[in-house]
Amino acid sequence: MPRFGTRSKRNLATCDKRLQRIFNEVIKHVDCSVIEGHRDQQRQDKLYDEGKTKLKYPNGRHNLSPSLAIDVVPYPIDWKDRERMTLFAGFVKGLAKGMYNIDLRWGGDWDSDFHVQDNRFDDFPHFEIKENKW
Ligand SMILES: [Zn+2]
């Protein structure tokens, strides 16, 4: 059974308990890495400047503490493998909904319409809890 490494555990600990519950279950089935949880202002500003996020601090869900957003990728990481990212996201969303009745929004399908070709800004590792933003 796969297990999270030290960095993944540390990142996961900065996230909302619901995200922790979901991904502690996901890791039992699919090996994956938590690349980011909470994000401070310095890091958010940097990613904004690099065009990797559309949101300025403190408007991102990663900026909350605990974080309502999490970036997770299947391991080993292949950024070019869109199909694998999509398969992983479907598994995560199904698990979250089926086991915990939580709707997650995924960065490969922001409008959550189950179409991925209409997604204008791809952020494949990104999952966030849809409700209770503030
Ligand atoms: Zn993210």
Backbone and ligand atoms as CSV (ligand in chain L), in Angstrom:
chain,resi,resn,atom,element,x,y,z
A,1,MET,N,N,0.848,-1.199,0.000
A,1,MET,CA,C,0.000,0.000,0.000
A,1,MET,C,C,0.879,1.243,0.000
A,2,PRO,N,N,0.627,2.188,-0.904
A,2,PRO,CA,C,1.452,3.406,-0.922
A,2,PRO,C,C,1.253,4.232,0.348
A,3,ARG,N,N,2.253,5.012,0.665
A,3,ARG,CA,C,2.173,5.905,1.835
A,3,ARG,C,C,2.773,7.247,1.476
A,4,PHE,N,N,2.277,8.291,2.147
A,4,PHE,CA,C,2.827,9.620,1.905
A,4,PHE,C,C,4.236,9.729,2.461
A,5,GLY,N,N,5.084,10.461,1.761
A,5,GLY,CA,C,6.411,10.794,2.265
A,5,GLY,C,C,6.325,11.957,3.236
A,6,THR,N,N,7.468,12.308,3.797
A,6,THR,CA,C,7.526,13.356,4.816
A,6,THR,C,C,6.997,14.691,4.308
A,7,ARG,N,N,7.406,15.072,3.106
A,7,ARG,CA,C,6.975,16.370,2.567
A,7,ARG,C,C,5.481,16.401,2.325
A,8,SER,N,N,4.965,15.307,1.772
A,8,SER,CA,C,3.521,15.240,1.526
A,8,SER,C,C,2.747,15.352,2.828
A,9,LYS,N,N,3.220,14.661,3.853
A,9,LYS,CA,C,2.532,14.710,5.153
A,9,LYS,C,C,2.546,16.114,5.730
A,10,ARG,N,N,3.693,16.769,5.611
A,10,ARG,CA,C,3.817,18.127,6.135
A,10,ARG,C,C,2.860,19.073,5.391
A,11,ASN,N,N,2.801,18.936,4.074
A,11,ASN,CA,C,1.904,19.791,3.288
A,11,ASN,C,C,0.435,19.490,3.593
A,12,LEU,N,N,0.127,18.216,3.721
A,12,LEU,CA,C,-1.252,17.817,3.999
A,12,LEU,C,C,-1.725,18.361,5.351
A,13,ALA,N,N,-0.819,18.427,6.309
A,13,ALA,CA,C,-1.172,18.900,7.656
A,13,ALA,C,C,-1.611,20.368,7.670
A,14,THR,N,N,-1.283,21.124,6.608
A,14,THR,CA,C,-1.684,22.543,6.544
A,14,THR,C,C,-3.087,22.710,5.956
A,15,CYS,N,N,-3.718,21.588,5.611
A,15,CYS,CA,C,-5.017,21.638,4.931
A,15,CYS,C,C,-6.178,21.344,5.879
A,16,ASP,N,N,-7.338,21.775,5.438
A,16,ASP,CA,C,-8.603,21.499,6.111
A,16,ASP,C,C,-8.724,19.996,6.431
A,17,LYS,N,N,-9.306,19.698,7.578
A,17,LYS,CA,C,-9.448,18.297,8.012
A,17,LYS,C,C,-10.148,17.424,6.968
A,18,ARG,N,N,-11.101,18.012,6.245
A,18,ARG,CA,C,-11.812,17.219,5.237
A,18,ARG,C,C,-10.858,16.790,4.115
A,19,LEU,N,N,-9.980,17.709,3.703
A,19,LEU,CA,C,-8.995,17.357,2.672
A,19,LEU,C,C,-8.028,16.302,3.211
A,20,GLN,N,N,-7.671,16.416,4.465
A,20,GLN,CA,C,-6.785,15.416,5.066
A,20,GLN,C,C,-7.432,14.041,5.043
A,21,ARG,N,N,-8.720,14.003,5.416
A,21,ARG,CA,C,-9.441,12.733,5.430
A,21,ARG,C,C,-9.482,12.117,4.021
A,22,ILE,N,N,-9.840,12.953,3.053
A,22,ILE,CA,C,-9.969,12.459,1.672
A,22,ILE,C,C,-8.634,11.901,1.167
A,23,PHE,N,N,-7.568,12.675,1.343
A,23,PHE,CA,C,-6.306,12.233,0.737
A,23,PHE,C,C,-5.613,11.137,1.546
A,24,ASN,N,N,-5.910,11.039,2.832
A,24,ASN,CA,C,-5.404,9.891,3.584
A,24,ASN,C,C,-6.088,8.603,3.135
A,25,GLU,N,N,-7.250,8.719,2.526
A,25,GLU,CA,C,-7.913,7.563,1.929
A,25,GLU,C,C,-7.391,7.325,0.508
A,26,VAL,N,N,-7.244,8.397,-0.269
A,26,VAL,CA,C,-6.757,8.271,-1.651
A,26,VAL,C,C,-5.404,7.546,-1.690
A,27,ILE,N,N,-4.506,7.905,-0.787
A,27,ILE,CA,C,-3.147,7.337,-0.801
A,27,ILE,C,C,-3.147,5.827,-0.591
A,28,LYS,N,N,-4.200,5.294,0.000
A,28,LYS,CA,C,-4.274,3.837,0.182
A,28,LYS,C,C,-4.438,3.113,-1.151
A,29,HIS,N,N,-4.920,3.834,-2.150
A,29,HIS,CA,C,-5.253,3.210,-3.431
A,29,HIS,C,C,-4.350,3.645,-4.584
A,30,VAL,N,N,-3.917,4.909,-4.556
A,30,VAL,CA,C,-3.098,5.440,-5.646
A,30,VAL,C,C,-1.928,6.212,-5.056
A,31,ASP,N,N,-0.718,5.880,-5.496
A,31,ASP,CA,C,0.437,6.613,-4.987
A,31,ASP,C,C,0.402,8.031,-5.542
A,32,CYS,N,N,0.593,9.003,-4.657
A,32,CYS,CA,C,0.520,10.403,-5.065
A,32,CYS,C,C,1.329,11.269,-4.105
A,33,SER,N,N,1.601,12.496,-4.521
A,33,SER,CA,C,2.370,13.434,-3.699
A,33,SER,C,C,1.578,14.707,-3.479
A,34,VAL,N,N,1.596,15.200,-2.244
A,34,VAL,CA,C,0.966,16.494,-1.941
A,34,VAL,C,C,2.035,17.564,-2.131
A,35,ILE,N,N,1.928,18.317,-3.205
A,35,ILE,CA,C,2.991,19.284,-3.490
A,35,ILE,C,C,2.739,20.640,-2.836
A,36,GLU,N,N,1.493,20.914,-2.468
A,36,GLU,CA,C,1.256,22.164,-1.736
A,36,GLU,C,C,-0.080,22.163,-1.011
A,37,GLY,N,N,-0.063,22.802,0.154
A,37,GLY,CA,C,-1.293,23.016,0.908
A,37,GLY,C,C,-1.445,24.511,1.109
A,38,HIS,N,N,-1.240,24.948,2.347
A,38,HIS,CA,C,-1.301,26.388,2.613
A,38,HIS,C,C,-0.173,27.120,1.887
A,39,ARG,N,N,-0.504,28.330,1.416
A,39,ARG,CA,C,0.471,29.132,0.684
A,39,ARG,C,C,0.511,30.523,1.294
A,40,ASP,N,N,1.691,30.973,1.685
A,40,ASP,CA,C,1.803,32.311,2.282
A,40,ASP,C,C,1.874,33.387,1.194
A,41,GLN,N,N,1.870,34.637,1.635
A,41,GLN,CA,C,1.793,35.744,0.676
A,41,GLN,C,C,2.973,35.769,-0.291
A,42,GLN,N,N,4.164,35.535,0.242
A,42,GLN,CA,C,5.360,35.583,-0.594
A,42,GLN,C,C,5.259,34.586,-1.749
A,43,ARG,N,N,4.825,33.394,-1.421
A,43,ARG,CA,C,4.735,32.355,-2.450
A,43,ARG,C,C,3.575,32.623,-3.419
A,44,GLN,N,N,2.448,33.109,-2.898
A,44,GLN,CA,C,1.318,33.426,-3.775
A,44,GLN,C,C,1.705,34.526,-4.765
A,45,ASP,N,N,2.404,35.553,-4.264
A,45,ASP,CA,C,2.850,36.653,-5.134
A,45,ASP,C,C,3.770,36.145,-6.237
A,46,LYS,N,N,4.654,35.237,-5.866
A,46,LYS,CA,C,5.608,34.689,-6.831
A,46,LYS,C,C,4.870,33.915,-7.931
A,47,LEU,N,N,3.941,33.058,-7.536
A,47,LEU,CA,C,3.202,32.261,-8.515
A,47,LEU,C,C,2.325,33.142,-9.394
A,48,TYR,N,N,1.795,34.223,-8.797
A,48,TYR,CA,C,0.975,35.156,-9.571
A,48,TYR,C,C,1.834,35.826,-10.643
A,49,ASP,N,N,3.021,36.272,-10.233
A,49,ASP,CA,C,3.939,36.915,-11.184
A,49,ASP,C,C,4.358,35.969,-12.305
A,50,GLU,N,N,4.445,34.697,-11.991
A,50,GLU,CA,C,4.842,33.698,-12.997
A,50,GLU,C,C,3.661,33.224,-13.846
A,51,GLY,N,N,2.468,33.736,-13.555
A,51,GLY,CA,C,1.284,33.354,-14.325
A,51,GLY,C,C,0.749,31.979,-13.971
A,52,LYS,N,N,1.183,31.437,-12.841
A,52,LYS,CA,C,0.744,30.089,-12.476
A,52,LYS,C,C,-0.539,30.087,-11.652
A,53,THR,N,N,-0.945,31.242,-11.207
A,53,THR,CA,C,-2.244,31.365,-10.560
A,53,THR,C,C,-2.882,32.656,-11.039
A,54,LYS,N,N,-4.206,32.670,-11.020
A,54,LYS,CA,C,-4.945,33.851,-11.443
A,54,LYS,C,C,-5.316,34.715,-10.250
A,55,LEU,N,N,-5.059,34.221,-9.064
A,55,LEU,CA,C,-5.553,34.892,-7.871
A,55,LEU,C,C,-4.441,35.581,-7.093
A,56,LYS,N,N,-4.745,36.818,-6.695
A,56,LYS,CA,C,-3.801,37.561,-5.854
A,56,LYS,C,C,-4.059,37.231,-4.391
A,57,TYR,N,N,-2.993,37.224,-3.616
A,57,TYR,CA,C,-3.122,37.050,-2.178
A,57,TYR,C,C,-4.030,38.128,-1.615
A,58,PRO,N,N,-4.958,37.869,-0.695
A,58,PRO,CA,C,-5.233,36.577,-0.047
A,58,PRO,C,C,-6.471,35.893,-0.607
A,59,ASN,N,N,-6.721,36.039,-1.909
A,59,ASN,CA,C,-7.988,35.570,-2.474
A,59,ASN,C,C,-8.025,34.087,-2.841
A,60,GLY,N,N,-6.878,33.439,-2.805
A,60,GLY,CA,C,-6.858,32.018,-3.148
A,60,GLY,C,C,-7.247,31.158,-1.970
A,61,ARG,N,N,-7.825,30.013,-2.263
A,61,ARG,CA,C,-8.169,29.087,-1.174
A,61,ARG,C,C,-6.937,28.480,-0.535
A,62,HIS,N,N,-5.807,28.498,-1.255
A,62,HIS,CA,C,-4.546,28.064,-0.653
A,62,HIS,C,C,-4.084,29.039,0.433
A,63,ASN,N,N,-4.590,30.255,0.391
A,63,ASN,CA,C,-4.108,31.285,1.325
A,63,ASN,C,C,-4.785,31.197,2.692
A,64,LEU,N,N,-5.839,30.393,2.774
A,64,LEU,CA,C,-6.512,30.222,4.055
A,64,LEU,C,C,-5.712,29.267,4.943
A,65,SER,N,N,-5.909,29.399,6.238
A,65,SER,CA,C,-5.249,28.502,7.164
A,65,SER,C,C,-6.277,27.990,8.178
A,66,PRO,N,N,-6.630,26.706,8.163
A,66,PRO,CA,C,-6.110,25.684,7.249
A,66,PRO,C,C,-6.556,25.914,5.802
A,67,SER,N,N,-5.803,25.367,4.889
A,67,SER,CA,C,-6.040,25.598,3.468
A,67,SER,C,C,-7.262,24.820,2.964
A,68,LEU,N,N,-8.080,25.490,2.159
A,68,LEU,CA,C,-9.229,24.806,1.537
A,68,LEU,C,C,-8.873,24.285,0.148
A,69,ALA,N,N,-7.606,24.470,-0.245
A,69,ALA,CA,C,-7.134,23.943,-1.529
A,69,ALA,C,C,-5.881,23.123,-1.303
A,70,ILE,N,N,-5.673,22.178,-2.211
A,70,ILE,CA,C,-4.522,21.286,-2.100
A,70,ILE,C,C,-4.060,20.918,-3.506
A,71,ASP,N,N,-2.752,20.798,-3.682
A,71,ASP,CA,C,-2.212,20.381,-4.975
A,71,ASP,C,C,-1.604,18.997,-4.815
A,72,VAL,N,N,-2.173,18.062,-5.541
A,72,VAL,CA,C,-1.739,16.665,-5.434
A,72,VAL,C,C,-1.580,16.078,-6.832
A,73,VAL,N,N,-0.517,15.327,-7.036
A,73,VAL,CA,C,-0.285,14.683,-8.327
A,73,VAL,C,C,0.018,13.207,-8.128
A,74,PRO,N,N,-0.410,12.386,-9.098
A,74,PRO,CA,C,-0.032,10.974,-9.040
A,74,PRO,C,C,1.488,10.834,-9.159
A,75,TYR,N,N,2.021,9.852,-8.439
A,75,TYR,CA,C,3.459,9.630,-8.400
A,75,TYR,C,C,3.817,8.385,-9.194
A,76,PRO,N,N,4.914,8.344,-9.982
A,76,PRO,CA,C,5.825,9.452,-10.258
A,76,PRO,C,C,5.174,10.518,-11.138
A,77,ILE,N,N,5.652,11.747,-11.002
A,77,ILE,CA,C,5.025,12.883,-11.667
A,77,ILE,C,C,5.420,12.955,-13.141
A,78,ASP,N,N,4.403,13.044,-13.998
A,78,ASP,CA,C,4.650,13.321,-15.412
A,78,ASP,C,C,3.699,14.434,-15.820
A,79,TRP,N,N,4.212,15.658,-15.840
A,79,TRP,CA,C,3.367,16.833,-16.071
A,79,TRP,C,C,2.696,16.817,-17.433
A,80,LYS,N,N,3.281,16.060,-18.377
A,80,LYS,CA,C,2.718,16.079,-19.733
A,80,LYS,C,C,1.578,15.069,-19.900
A,81,ASP,N,N,1.405,14.205,-18.929
A,81,ASP,CA,C,0.416,13.144,-19.071
A,81,ASP,C,C,-0.962,13.601,-18.570
A,82,ARG,N,N,-1.635,14.304,-19.436
A,82,ARG,CA,C,-2.930,14.868,-19.088
A,82,ARG,C,C,-3.970,13.780,-18.781
A,83,GLU,N,N,-3.896,12.707,-19.543
A,83,GLU,CA,C,-4.870,11.619,-19.322
A,83,GLU,C,C,-4.736,11.029,-17.924
A,84,ARG,N,N,-3.486,10.872,-17.487
A,84,ARG,CA,C,-3.264,10.285,-16.167
A,84,ARG,C,C,-3.762,11.227,-15.074
A,85,MET,N,N,-3.513,12.525,-15.261
A,85,MET,CA,C,-3.977,13.519,-14.299
A,85,MET,C,C,-5.515,13.508,-14.220
A,86,THR,N,N,-6.136,13.356,-15.381
A,86,THR,CA,C,-7.592,13.364,-15.442
A,86,THR,C,C,-8.180,12.119,-14.784
A,87,LEU,N,N,-7.549,10.973,-15.029
A,87,LEU,CA,C,-7.991,9.734,-14.390
A,87,LEU,C,C,-7.873,9.853,-12.870
A,88,PHE,N,N,-6.759,10.398,-12.422
A,88,PHE,CA,C,-6.539,10.576,-10.982
A,88,PHE,C,C,-7.609,11.499,-10.389
A,89,ALA,N,N,-7.866,12.601,-11.086
A,89,ALA,CA,C,-8.849,13.572,-10.579
A,89,ALA,C,C,-10.238,12.938,-10.474
A,90,GLY,N,N,-10.583,12.111,-11.451
A,90,GLY,CA,C,-11.881,11.440,-11.402
A,90,GLY,C,C,-11.974,10.513,-10.198
A,91,PHE,N,N,-10.875,9.830,-9.922
A,91,PHE,CA,C,-10.846,8.933,-8.755
A,91,PHE,C,C,-11.014,9.734,-7.462
A,92,VAL,N,N,-10.267,10.842,-7.360
A,92,VAL,CA,C,-10.319,11.671,-6.148
A,92,VAL,C,C,-11.720,12.240,-5.947
A,93,LYS,N,N,-12.291,12.790,-7.012
A,93,LYS,CA,C,-13.624,13.394,-6.902
A,93,LYS,C,C,-14.677,12.349,-6.540
A,94,GLY,N,N,-14.566,11.176,-7.135
A,94,GLY,CA,C,-15.518,10.115,-6.844
A,94,GLY,C,C,-15.413,9.642,-5.401
A,95,LEU,N,N,-14.175,9.509,-4.933
A,95,LEU,CA,C,-13.961,9.076,-3.552
A,95,LEU,C,C,-14.503,10.116,-2.571
A,96,ALA,N,N,-14.213,11.390,-2.839
A,96,ALA,CA,C,-14.656,12.474,-1.941
A,96,ALA,C,C,-16.171,12.534,-1.857
A,97,LYS,N,N,-16.798,12.377,-3.005
A,97,LYS,CA,C,-18.262,12.450,-3.049
A,97,LYS,C,C,-18.894,11.184,-2.472
A,98,GLY,N,N,-18.361,10.043,-2.882
A,98,GLY,CA,C,-18.961,8.772,-2.481
A,98,GLY,C,C,-18.767,8.451,-1.008
A,99,MET,N,N,-17.595,8.735,-0.473
A,99,MET,CA,C,-17.307,8.372,0.916
A,99,MET,C,C,-17.663,9.470,1.903
A,100,TYR,N,N,-17.510,10.725,1.482
A,100,TYR,CA,C,-17.668,11.828,2.444
A,100,TYR,C,C,-18.727,12.858,2.039
A,101,ASN,N,N,-19.355,12.644,0.890
A,101,ASN,CA,C,-20.342,13.581,0.362
A,101,ASN,C,C,-19.785,15.014,0.240
A,102,ILE,N,N,-18.521,15.096,-0.196
A,102,ILE,CA,C,-17.880,16.397,-0.380
A,102,ILE,C,C,-17.640,16.623,-1.873
A,103,ASP,N,N,-18.072,17.794,-2.356
A,103,ASP,CA,C,-17.840,18.161,-3.745
A,103,ASP,C,C,-16.501,18.871,-3.855
A,104,LEU,N,N,-15.596,18.276,-4.588
A,104,LEU,CA,C,-14.314,18.934,-4.829
A,104,LEU,C,C,-14.317,19.544,-6.220
A,105,ARG,N,N,-13.736,20.730,-6.311
A,105,ARG,CA,C,-13.554,21.343,-7.627
A,105,ARG,C,C,-12.116,21.073,-8.050
A,106,TRP,N,N,-11.944,20.672,-9.303
A,106,TRP,CA,C,-10.620,20.300,-9.805
A,106,TRP,C,C,-10.159,21.315,-10.857
A,107,GLY,N,N,-8.846,21.607,-10.857
A,107,GLY,CA,C,-8.276,22.614,-11.761
A,107,GLY,C,C,-8.224,22.231,-13.230
A,108,GLY,N,N,-8.662,21.023,-13.567
A,108,GLY,CA,C,-8.766,20.637,-14.973
A,108,GLY,C,C,-10.190,20.748,-15.470
A,109,ASP,N,N,-11.103,21.156,-14.573
A,109,ASP,CA,C,-12.533,21.267,-14.906
A,109,ASP,C,C,-13.174,22.253,-13.916
A,110,TRP,N,N,-12.764,23.509,-14.015
A,110,TRP,CA,C,-13.165,24.515,-13.024
A,110,TRP,C,C,-14.676,24.636,-12.867
A,111,ASP,N,N,-15.391,24.520,-13.995
A,111,ASP,CA,C,-16.845,24.705,-13.896
A,111,ASP,C,C,-17.558,23.401,-13.524
A,112,SER,N,N,-16.770,22.341,-13.284
A,112,SER,CA,C,-17.313,21.057,-12.826
A,112,SER,C,C,-18.469,20.555,-13.683
A,113,ASP,N,N,-18.318,20.699,-15.001
A,113,ASP,CA,C,-19.384,20.217,-15.891
A,113,ASP,C,C,-19.028,18.867,-16.524
A,114,PHE,N,N,-17.926,18.260,-16.060
A,114,PHE,CA,C,-17.458,16.984,-16.584
A,114,PHE,C,C,-17.037,17.056,-18.054
A,115,HIS,N,N,-16.700,18.268,-18.510
A,115,HIS,CA,C,-16.051,18.417,-19.811
A,115,HIS,C,C,-14.682,19.023,-19.540
A,116,VAL,N,N,-13.633,18.425,-20.099
A,116,VAL,CA,C,-12.295,18.954,-19.839
A,116,VAL,C,C,-11.752,19.774,-21.008
A,117,GLN,N,N,-12.431,19.688,-22.159
A,117,GLN,CA,C,-11.923,20.422,-23.327
A,117,GLN,C,C,-12.267,21.911,-23.266
A,118,ASP,N,N,-13.219,22.273,-22.430
A,118,ASP,CA,C,-13.621,23.682,-22.334
A,118,ASP,C,C,-12.892,24.400,-21.201
A,119,ASN,N,N,-11.879,23.735,-20.626
A,119,ASN,CA,C,-11.176,24.337,-19.493
A,119,ASN,C,C,-10.094,25.282,-20.009
A,120,ARG,N,N,-10.179,26.545,-19.620
A,120,ARG,CA,C,-9.263,27.519,-20.211
A,120,ARG,C,C,-7.937,27.653,-19.470
A,121,PHE,N,N,-7.961,27.398,-18.167
A,121,PHE,CA,C,-6.729,27.524,-17.386
A,121,PHE,C,C,-6.504,26.212,-16.647
A,122,ASP,N,N,-5.581,25.400,-17.173
A,122,ASP,CA,C,-5.364,24.078,-16.585
A,122,ASP,C,C,-4.456,24.155,-15.362
A,123,ASP,N,N,-4.937,23.592,-14.267
A,123,ASP,CA,C,-4.142,23.491,-13.048
A,123,ASP,C,C,-4.411,22.088,-12.497
A,124,PHE,N,N,-3.817,21.099,-13.164
A,124,PHE,CA,C,-4.149,19.697,-12.905
A,124,PHE,C,C,-3.952,19.218,-11.467
A,125,PRO,N,N,-2.949,19.708,-10.738
A,125,PRO,CA,C,-2.797,19.184,-9.365
A,125,PRO,C,C,-3.828,19.740,-8.388
A,126,HIS,N,N,-4.581,20.750,-8.794
A,126,HIS,CA,C,-5.374,21.532,-7.842
A,126,HIS,C,C,-6.761,20.948,-7.551
A,127,PHE,N,N,-7.033,20.766,-6.268
A,127,PHE,CA,C,-8.372,20.383,-5.797
A,127,PHE,C,C,-8.766,21.359,-4.698
A,128,GLU,N,N,-10.029,21.731,-4.672
A,128,GLU,CA,C,-10.474,22.615,-3.589
A,128,GLU,C,C,-11.889,22.268,-3.167
A,129,ILE,N,N,-12.169,22.600,-1.903
A,129,ILE,CA,C,-13.526,22.402,-1.392
A,129,ILE,C,C,-14.369,23.552,-1.895
A,130,LYS,N,N,-15.482,23.210,-2.494
A,130,LYS,CA,C,-16.283,24.216,-3.189
A,130,LYS,C,C,-16.991,25.198,-2.255
A,131,GLU,N,N,-17.588,24.667,-1.185
A,131,GLU,CA,C,-18.410,25.542,-0.353
A,131,GLU,C,C,-17.618,26.187,0.789
A,132,ASN,N,N,-18.249,26.976,1.591
A,132,ASN,CA,C,-17.710,27.648,2.783
A,132,ASN,C,C,-16.379,28.329,2.521
A,133,LYS,N,N,-16.341,29.231,1.562
A,133,LYS,CA,C,-15.062,29.838,1.247
A,133,LYS,C,C,-14.474,30.592,2.430
A,134,TRP,N,N,-15.233,31.418,3.080
A,134,TRP,CA,C,-14.629,32.199,4.160
A,134,TRP,C,C,-15.210,31.794,5.461
L,1,ZN,ZN,ZN,-3.672,24.706,-6.136
